Amino acid sequence: MKKQLLVPIFLTALVGLLSIAGSFFLWVPDAFAATAASAGPVVLDAEVWKWGFITAALSTGLSSLGAAYAVGVVGTAAMGAMTEKPELFGRLLIFVGLAEGIAIYGVIISVLILDKII
């Protein structure tokens, strides 16, 4: 296997394992449902909690994967262009930053979803 592929494969496996470990906590709200009734007047069903956490995790995870792919493609093209014209660094950095913005939008959506259910 090529050495260039080891780091992306390792990072993908790490993200997958962390996602699986994080999804374990999606079914925990069933245990908290009994104590949430005394907390306030609004009590959400455990299914609402579960699907809210799933959608928040998916919006963050998928937007991060999309941003990682975009940064990889744009970063590769930017490095190729900078080898020919080093003075393009500032302009090309903007494109990489715009690609990273995809992940930030996903995190913002996740925060908005979690704000509605918590």
Phi and psi in radians as a Rosetta constraint file:
Dihedral C 1 N 2 CA 2 C 2 CIRCULARHARMONIC -1.242 0.35
Dihedral N 2 CA 2 C 2 N 3 CIRCULARHARMONIC 2.537 0.35
Dihedral C 2 N 3 CA 3 C 3 CIRCULARHARMONIC -1.162 0.35
Dihedral N 3 CA 3 C 3 N 4 CIRCULARHARMONIC -0.476 0.35
Dihedral C 3 N 4 CA 4 C 4 CIRCULARHARMONIC -1.167 0.35
Dihedral N 4 CA 4 C 4 N 5 CIRCULARHARMONIC -0.462 0.35
Dihedral C 4 N 5 CA 5 C 5 CIRCULARHARMONIC -1.548 0.35
Dihedral N 5 CA 5 C 5 N 6 CIRCULARHARMONIC -0.252 0.35
Dihedral C 5 N 6 CA 6 C 6 CIRCULARHARMONIC -1.150 0.35
Dihedral N 6 CA 6 C 6 N 7 CIRCULARHARMONIC -0.762 0.35
Dihedral C 6 N 7 CA 7 C 7 CIRCULARHARMONIC -1.151 0.35
Dihedral N 7 CA 7 C 7 N 8 CIRCULARHARMONIC -0.854 0.35
Dihedral C 7 N 8 CA 8 C 8 CIRCULARHARMONIC -1.084 0.35
Dihedral N 8 CA 8 C 8 N 9 CIRCULARHARMONIC -0.642 0.35
Dihedral C 8 N 9 CA 9 C 9 CIRCULARHARMONIC -1.164 0.35
Dihedral N 9 CA 9 C 9 N 10 CIRCULARHARMONIC -0.739 0.35
Dihedral C 9 N 10 CA 10 C 10 CIRCULARHARMONIC -1.096 0.35
Dihedral N 10 CA 10 C 10 N 11 CIRCULARHARMONIC -0.785 0.35
Dihedral C 10 N 11 CA 11 C 11 CIRCULARHARMONIC -1.139 0.35
Dihedral N 11 CA 11 C 11 N 12 CIRCULARHARMONIC -0.667 0.35
Dihedral C 11 N 12 CA 12 C 12 CIRCULARHARMONIC -1.133 0.35
Dihedral N 12 CA 12 C 12 N 13 CIRCULARHARMONIC -0.742 0.35
Dihedral C 12 N 13 CA 13 C 13 CIRCULARHARMONIC -1.138 0.35
Dihedral N 13 CA 13 C 13 N 14 CIRCULARHARMONIC -0.674 0.35
Dihedral C 13 N 14 CA 14 C 14 CIRCULARHARMONIC -1.127 0.35
Dihedral N 14 CA 14 C 14 N 15 CIRCULARHARMONIC -0.766 0.35
Dihedral C 14 N 15 CA 15 C 15 CIRCULARHARMONIC -1.105 0.35
Dihedral N 15 CA 15 C 15 N 16 CIRCULARHARMONIC -0.702 0.35
Dihedral C 15 N 16 CA 16 C 16 CIRCULARHARMONIC -1.101 0.35
Dihedral N 16 CA 16 C 16 N 17 CIRCULARHARMONIC -0.772 0.35
Dihedral C 16 N 17 CA 17 C 17 CIRCULARHARMONIC -1.155 0.35
Dihedral N 17 CA 17 C 17 N 18 CIRCULARHARMONIC -0.696 0.35
Dihedral C 17 N 18 CA 18 C 18 CIRCULARHARMONIC -1.174 0.35
Dihedral N 18 CA 18 C 18 N 19 CIRCULARHARMONIC -0.592 0.35
Dihedral C 18 N 19 CA 19 C 19 CIRCULARHARMONIC -1.170 0.35
Dihedral N 19 CA 19 C 19 N 20 CIRCULARHARMONIC -0.728 0.35
Dihedral C 19 N 20 CA 20 C 20 CIRCULARHARMONIC -1.140 0.35
Dihedral N 20 CA 20 C 20 N 21 CIRCULARHARMONIC -0.752 0.35
Dihedral C 20 N 21 CA 21 C 21 CIRCULARHARMONIC -1.140 0.35
Dihedral N 21 CA 21 C 21 N 22 CIRCULARHARMONIC -0.656 0.35
Dihedral C 21 N 22 CA 22 C 22 CIRCULARHARMONIC -1.229 0.35
Dihedral N 22 CA 22 C 22 N 23 CIRCULARHARMONIC -0.593 0.35
Dihedral C 22 N 23 CA 23 C 23 CIRCULARHARMONIC -1.223 0.35
Dihedral N 23 CA 23 C 23 N 24 CIRCULARHARMONIC -0.312 0.35
Dihedral C 23 N 24 CA 24 C 24 CIRCULARHARMONIC -1.018 0.35
Dihedral N 24 CA 24 C 24 N 25 CIRCULARHARMONIC -0.613 0.35
Dihedral C 24 N 25 CA 25 C 25 CIRCULARHARMONIC -1.378 0.35
Dihedral N 25 CA 25 C 25 N 26 CIRCULARHARMONIC -0.068 0.35
Dihedral C 25 N 26 CA 26 C 26 CIRCULARHARMONIC -1.218 0.35
Dihedral N 26 CA 26 C 26 N 27 CIRCULARHARMONIC -0.445 0.35
Dihedral C 26 N 27 CA 27 C 27 CIRCULARHARMONIC -1.697 0.35
Dihedral N 27 CA 27 C 27 N 28 CIRCULARHARMONIC 0.036 0.35
Dihedral C 27 N 28 CA 28 C 28 CIRCULARHARMONIC -1.254 0.35
Dihedral N 28 CA 28 C 28 N 29 CIRCULARHARMONIC -0.546 0.35
Dihedral C 28 N 29 CA 29 C 29 CIRCULARHARMONIC -0.978 0.35
Dihedral N 29 CA 29 C 29 N 30 CIRCULARHARMONIC -0.363 0.35
Dihedral C 29 N 30 CA 30 C 30 CIRCULARHARMONIC -1.048 0.35
Dihedral N 30 CA 30 C 30 N 31 CIRCULARHARMONIC -0.628 0.35
Dihedral C 30 N 31 CA 31 C 31 CIRCULARHARMONIC -1.304 0.35
Dihedral N 31 CA 31 C 31 N 32 CIRCULARHARMONIC -0.522 0.35
Dihedral C 31 N 32 CA 32 C 32 CIRCULARHARMONIC -1.493 0.35
Dihedral N 32 CA 32 C 32 N 33 CIRCULARHARMONIC -0.160 0.35
Dihedral C 32 N 33 CA 33 C 33 CIRCULARHARMONIC -1.105 0.35
Dihedral N 33 CA 33 C 33 N 34 CIRCULARHARMONIC -0.582 0.35
Dihedral C 33 N 34 CA 34 C 34 CIRCULARHARMONIC -1.232 0.35
Dihedral N 34 CA 34 C 34 N 35 CIRCULARHARMONIC -0.601 0.35
Dihedral C 34 N 35 CA 35 C 35 CIRCULARHARMONIC -1.486 0.35
Dihedral N 35 CA 35 C 35 N 36 CIRCULARHARMONIC -0.332 0.35
Dihedral C 35 N 36 CA 36 C 36 CIRCULARHARMONIC -1.276 0.35
Dihedral N 36 CA 36 C 36 N 37 CIRCULARHARMONIC -0.355 0.35
Dihedral C 36 N 37 CA 37 C 37 CIRCULARHARMONIC -1.140 0.35
Dihedral N 37 CA 37 C 37 N 38 CIRCULARHARMONIC -0.581 0.35
Dihedral C 37 N 38 CA 38 C 38 CIRCULARHARMONIC -1.493 0.35
Dihedral N 38 CA 38 C 38 N 39 CIRCULARHARMONIC -0.117 0.35
Dihedral C 38 N 39 CA 39 C 39 CIRCULARHARMONIC -1.329 0.35
Dihedral N 39 CA 39 C 39 N 40 CIRCULARHARMONIC -0.624 0.35
Dihedral C 39 N 40 CA 40 C 40 CIRCULARHARMONIC -3.002 0.35
Dihedral N 40 CA 40 C 40 N 41 CIRCULARHARMONIC -3.135 0.35
Dihedral C 40 N 41 CA 41 C 41 CIRCULARHARMONIC -1.253 0.35
Dihedral N 41 CA 41 C 41 N 42 CIRCULARHARMONIC -0.453 0.35
Dihedral C 41 N 42 CA 42 C 42 CIRCULARHARMONIC -1.712 0.35
Dihedral N 42 CA 42 C 42 N 43 CIRCULARHARMONIC 2.083 0.35
Dihedral C 42 N 43 CA 43 C 43 CIRCULARHARMONIC -2.092 0.35
Dihedral N 43 CA 43 C 43 N 44 CIRCULARHARMONIC 2.119 0.35
Dihedral C 43 N 44 CA 44 C 44 CIRCULARHARMONIC -1.616 0.35
Dihedral N 44 CA 44 C 44 N 45 CIRCULARHARMONIC 2.559 0.35
Dihedral C 44 N 45 CA 45 C 45 CIRCULARHARMONIC -1.187 0.35
Dihedral N 45 CA 45 C 45 N 46 CIRCULARHARMONIC 2.677 0.35
Dihedral C 45 N 46 CA 46 C 46 CIRCULARHARMONIC -1.093 0.35
Dihedral N 46 CA 46 C 46 N 47 CIRCULARHARMONIC -0.540 0.35
Dihedral C 46 N 47 CA 47 C 47 CIRCULARHARMONIC -1.145 0.35
Dihedral N 47 CA 47 C 47 N 48 CIRCULARHARMONIC -0.640 0.35
Dihedral C 47 N 48 CA 48 C 48 CIRCULARHARMONIC -1.127 0.35
Dihedral N 48 CA 48 C 48 N 49 CIRCULARHARMONIC -0.752 0.35
Dihedral C 48 N 49 CA 49 C 49 CIRCULARHARMONIC -1.077 0.35
Dihedral N 49 CA 49 C 49 N 50 CIRCULARHARMONIC -0.814 0.35
Dihedral C 49 N 50 CA 50 C 50 CIRCULARHARMONIC -1.062 0.35
Dihedral N 50 CA 50 C 50 N 51 CIRCULARHARMONIC -0.877 0.35
Dihedral C 50 N 51 CA 51 C 51 CIRCULARHARMONIC -1.227 0.35
Dihedral N 51 CA 51 C 51 N 52 CIRCULARHARMONIC -0.514 0.35
Dihedral C 51 N 52 CA 52 C 52 CIRCULARHARMONIC -1.132 0.35
Dihedral N 52 CA 52 C 52 N 53 CIRCULARHARMONIC -0.765 0.35
Dihedral C 52 N 53 CA 53 C 53 CIRCULARHARMONIC -1.197 0.35
Dihedral N 53 CA 53 C 53 N 54 CIRCULARHARMONIC -0.636 0.35
Dihedral C 53 N 54 CA 54 C 54 CIRCULARHARMONIC -1.111 0.35
Dihedral N 54 CA 54 C 54 N 55 CIRCULARHARMONIC -0.799 0.35
Dihedral C 54 N 55 CA 55 C 55 CIRCULARHARMONIC -1.176 0.35
Dihedral N 55 CA 55 C 55 N 56 CIRCULARHARMONIC -0.637 0.35
Dihedral C 55 N 56 CA 56 C 56 CIRCULARHARMONIC -1.138 0.35
Dihedral N 56 CA 56 C 56 N 57 CIRCULARHARMONIC -0.733 0.35
Dihedral C 56 N 57 CA 57 C 57 CIRCULARHARMONIC -1.157 0.35
Dihedral N 57 CA 57 C 57 N 58 CIRCULARHARMONIC -0.711 0.35
Dihedral C 57 N 58 CA 58 C 58 CIRCULARHARMONIC -1.163 0.35
Dihedral N 58 CA 58 C 58 N 59 CIRCULARHARMONIC -0.700 0.35
Dihedral C 58 N 59 CA 59 C 59 CIRCULARHARMONIC -1.157 0.35
Dihedral N 59 CA 59 C 59 N 60 CIRCULARHARMONIC -0.686 0.35
Dihedral C 59 N 60 CA 60 C 60 CIRCULARHARMONIC -1.249 0.35
Dihedral N 60 CA 60 C 60 N 61 CIRCULARHARMONIC -0.810 0.35
Dihedral C 60 N 61 CA 61 C 61 CIRCULARHARMONIC -1.135 0.35
Dihedral N 61 CA 61 C 61 N 62 CIRCULARHARMONIC -0.833 0.35
Dihedral C 61 N 62 CA 62 C 62 CIRCULARHARMONIC -1.228 0.35
Dihedral N 62 CA 62 C 62 N 63 CIRCULARHARMONIC -0.633 0.35
Dihedral C 62 N 63 CA 63 C 63 CIRCULARHARMONIC -1.197 0.35
Dihedral N 63 CA 63 C 63 N 64 CIRCULARHARMONIC -0.592 0.35
Dihedral C 63 N 64 CA 64 C 64 CIRCULARHARMONIC -1.204 0.35
Dihedral N 64 CA 64 C 64 N 65 CIRCULARHARMONIC -0.686 0.35
Dihedral C 64 N 65 CA 65 C 65 CIRCULARHARMONIC -1.137 0.35
Dihedral N 65 CA 65 C 65 N 66 CIRCULARHARMONIC -0.723 0.35
Dihedral C 65 N 66 CA 66 C 66 CIRCULARHARMONIC -1.115 0.35
Dihedral N 66 CA 66 C 66 N 67 CIRCULARHARMONIC -0.706 0.35
Dihedral C 66 N 67 CA 67 C 67 CIRCULARHARMONIC -1.168 0.35
Dihedral N 67 CA 67 C 67 N 68 CIRCULARHARMONIC -0.667 0.35
Dihedral C 67 N 68 CA 68 C 68 CIRCULARHARMONIC -1.110 0.35
Dihedral N 68 CA 68 C 68 N 69 CIRCULARHARMONIC -0.734 0.35
Dihedral C 68 N 69 CA 69 C 69 CIRCULARHARMONIC -1.135 0.35
Dihedral N 69 CA 69 C 69 N 70 CIRCULARHARMONIC -0.758 0.35
Dihedral C 69 N 70 CA 70 C 70 CIRCULARHARMONIC -1.126 0.35
Dihedral N 70 CA 70 C 70 N 71 CIRCULARHARMONIC -0.743 0.35
Dihedral C 70 N 71 CA 71 C 71 CIRCULARHARMONIC -1.142 0.35
Dihedral N 71 CA 71 C 71 N 72 CIRCULARHARMONIC -0.647 0.35
Dihedral C 71 N 72 CA 72 C 72 CIRCULARHARMONIC -1.090 0.35
Dihedral N 72 CA 72 C 72 N 73 CIRCULARHARMONIC -0.792 0.35
Dihedral C 72 N 73 CA 73 C 73 CIRCULARHARMONIC -1.221 0.35
Dihedral N 73 CA 73 C 73 N 74 CIRCULARHARMONIC -0.842 0.35
Dihedral C 73 N 74 CA 74 C 74 CIRCULARHARMONIC -1.190 0.35
Dihedral N 74 CA 74 C 74 N 75 CIRCULARHARMONIC -0.689 0.35
Dihedral C 74 N 75 CA 75 C 75 CIRCULARHARMONIC -1.123 0.35
Dihedral N 75 CA 75 C 75 N 76 CIRCULARHARMONIC -0.683 0.35
Dihedral C 75 N 76 CA 76 C 76 CIRCULARHARMONIC -1.118 0.35
Dihedral N 76 CA 76 C 76 N 77 CIRCULARHARMONIC -0.788 0.35
Dihedral C 76 N 77 CA 77 C 77 CIRCULARHARMONIC -1.148 0.35
Dihedral N 77 CA 77 C 77 N 78 CIRCULARHARMONIC -0.652 0.35
Dihedral C 77 N 78 CA 78 C 78 CIRCULARHARMONIC -1.160 0.35
Dihedral N 78 CA 78 C 78 N 79 CIRCULARHARMONIC -0.717 0.35
Dihedral C 78 N 79 CA 79 C 79 CIRCULARHARMONIC -1.141 0.35
Dihedral N 79 CA 79 C 79 N 80 CIRCULARHARMONIC -0.655 0.35
Dihedral C 79 N 80 CA 80 C 80 CIRCULARHARMONIC -1.127 0.35
Dihedral N 80 CA 80 C 80 N 81 CIRCULARHARMONIC -0.698 0.35
Dihedral C 80 N 81 CA 81 C 81 CIRCULARHARMONIC -1.233 0.35
Dihedral N 81 CA 81 C 81 N 82 CIRCULARHARMONIC -0.602 0.35
Dihedral C 81 N 82 CA 82 C 82 CIRCULARHARMONIC -1.256 0.35
Dihedral N 82 CA 82 C 82 N 83 CIRCULARHARMONIC -0.426 0.35
Dihedral C 82 N 83 CA 83 C 83 CIRCULARHARMONIC -1.194 0.35
Dihedral N 83 CA 83 C 83 N 84 CIRCULARHARMONIC -0.518 0.35
Dihedral C 83 N 84 CA 84 C 84 CIRCULARHARMONIC -1.505 0.35
Dihedral N 84 CA 84 C 84 N 85 CIRCULARHARMONIC -0.693 0.35
Dihedral C 84 N 85 CA 85 C 85 CIRCULARHARMONIC -2.364 0.35
Dihedral N 85 CA 85 C 85 N 86 CIRCULARHARMONIC 1.632 0.35
Dihedral C 85 N 86 CA 86 C 86 CIRCULARHARMONIC -1.102 0.35
Dihedral N 86 CA 86 C 86 N 87 CIRCULARHARMONIC -0.370 0.35
Dihedral C 86 N 87 CA 87 C 87 CIRCULARHARMONIC -1.251 0.35
Dihedral N 87 CA 87 C 87 N 88 CIRCULARHARMONIC -0.119 0.35
Dihedral C 87 N 88 CA 88 C 88 CIRCULARHARMONIC -1.482 0.35
Dihedral N 88 CA 88 C 88 N 89 CIRCULARHARMONIC 0.095 0.35
Dihedral C 88 N 89 CA 89 C 89 CIRCULARHARMONIC -0.967 0.35
Dihedral N 89 CA 89 C 89 N 90 CIRCULARHARMONIC -0.849 0.35
Dihedral C 89 N 90 CA 90 C 90 CIRCULARHARMONIC -1.089 0.35
Dihedral N 90 CA 90 C 90 N 91 CIRCULARHARMONIC -0.736 0.35
Dihedral C 90 N 91 CA 91 C 91 CIRCULARHARMONIC -1.188 0.35
Dihedral N 91 CA 91 C 91 N 92 CIRCULARHARMONIC -0.690 0.35
Dihedral C 91 N 92 CA 92 C 92 CIRCULARHARMONIC -1.302 0.35
Dihedral N 92 CA 92 C 92 N 93 CIRCULARHARMONIC -0.490 0.35
Dihedral C 92 N 93 CA 93 C 93 CIRCULARHARMONIC -1.122 0.35
Dihedral N 93 CA 93 C 93 N 94 CIRCULARHARMONIC -0.558 0.35
Dihedral C 93 N 94 CA 94 C 94 CIRCULARHARMONIC -1.101 0.35
Dihedral N 94 CA 94 C 94 N 95 CIRCULARHARMONIC -0.725 0.35
Dihedral C 94 N 95 CA 95 C 95 CIRCULARHARMONIC -1.145 0.35
Dihedral N 95 CA 95 C 95 N 96 CIRCULARHARMONIC -0.675 0.35
Dihedral C 95 N 96 CA 96 C 96 CIRCULARHARMONIC -1.162 0.35
Dihedral N 96 CA 96 C 96 N 97 CIRCULARHARMONIC -0.677 0.35
Dihedral C 96 N 97 CA 97 C 97 CIRCULARHARMONIC -1.136 0.35
Dihedral N 97 CA 97 C 97 N 98 CIRCULARHARMONIC -0.656 0.35
Dihedral C 97 N 98 CA 98 C 98 CIRCULARHARMONIC -1.145 0.35
Dihedral N 98 CA 98 C 98 N 99 CIRCULARHARMONIC -0.655 0.35
Dihedral C 98 N 99 CA 99 C 99 CIRCULARHARMONIC -1.158 0.35
Dihedral N 99 CA 99 C 99 N 100 CIRCULARHARMONIC -0.612 0.35
Dihedral C 99 N 100 CA 100 C 100 CIRCULARHARMONIC -1.244 0.35
Dihedral N 100 CA 100 C 100 N 101 CIRCULARHARMONIC -0.402 0.35
Dihedral C 100 N 101 CA 101 C 101 CIRCULARHARMONIC -1.078 0.35
Dihedral N 101 CA 101 C 101 N 102 CIRCULARHARMONIC -0.399 0.35
Dihedral C 101 N 102 CA 102 C 102 CIRCULARHARMONIC -1.049 0.35
Dihedral N 102 CA 102 C 102 N 103 CIRCULARHARMONIC -0.750 0.35
Dihedral C 102 N 103 CA 103 C 103 CIRCULARHARMONIC -1.169 0.35
Dihedral N 103 CA 103 C 103 N 104 CIRCULARHARMONIC -0.645 0.35
Dihedral C 103 N 104 CA 104 C 104 CIRCULARHARMONIC -1.133 0.35
Dihedral N 104 CA 104 C 104 N 105 CIRCULARHARMONIC -0.700 0.35
Dihedral C 104 N 105 CA 105 C 105 CIRCULARHARMONIC -1.095 0.35
Dihedral N 105 CA 105 C 105 N 106 CIRCULARHARMONIC -0.683 0.35
Dihedral C 105 N 106 CA 106 C 106 CIRCULARHARMONIC -1.114 0.35
Dihedral N 106 CA 106 C 106 N 107 CIRCULARHARMONIC -0.691 0.35
Dihedral C 106 N 107 CA 107 C 107 CIRCULARHARMONIC -1.169 0.35
Dihedral N 107 CA 107 C 107 N 108 CIRCULARHARMONIC -0.676 0.35
Dihedral C 107 N 108 CA 108 C 108 CIRCULARHARMONIC -1.097 0.35
Dihedral N 108 CA 108 C 108 N 109 CIRCULARHARMONIC -0.753 0.35
Dihedral C 108 N 109 CA 109 C 109 CIRCULARHARMONIC -1.098 0.35
Dihedral N 109 CA 109 C 109 N 110 CIRCULARHARMONIC -0.696 0.35
Dihedral C 109 N 110 CA 110 C 110 CIRCULARHARMONIC -1.106 0.35
Dihedral N 110 CA 110 C 110 N 111 CIRCULARHARMONIC -0.714 0.35
Dihedral C 110 N 111 CA 111 C 111 CIRCULARHARMONIC -1.114 0.35
Dihedral N 111 CA 111 C 111 N 112 CIRCULARHARMONIC -0.706 0.35
Dihedral C 111 N 112 CA 112 C 112 CIRCULARHARMONIC -1.135 0.35
Dihedral N 112 CA 112 C 112 N 113 CIRCULARHARMONIC -0.692 0.35
Dihedral C 112 N 113 CA 113 C 113 CIRCULARHARMONIC -1.134 0.35
Dihedral N 113 CA 113 C 113 N 114 CIRCULARHARMONIC -0.814 0.35
Dihedral C 113 N 114 CA 114 C 114 CIRCULARHARMONIC -1.160 0.35
Dihedral N 114 CA 114 C 114 N 115 CIRCULARHARMONIC -0.518 0.35
Dihedral C 114 N 115 CA 115 C 115 CIRCULARHARMONIC -1.143 0.35
Dihedral N 115 CA 115 C 115 N 116 CIRCULARHARMONIC -0.553 0.35
Dihedral C 115 N 116 CA 116 C 116 CIRCULARHARMONIC -1.321 0.35
Dihedral N 116 CA 116 C 116 N 117 CIRCULARHARMONIC -0.546 0.35
Dihedral C 116 N 117 CA 117 C 117 CIRCULARHARMONIC -1.726 0.35
Dihedral N 117 CA 117 C 117 N 118 CIRCULARHARMONIC -0.292 0.35
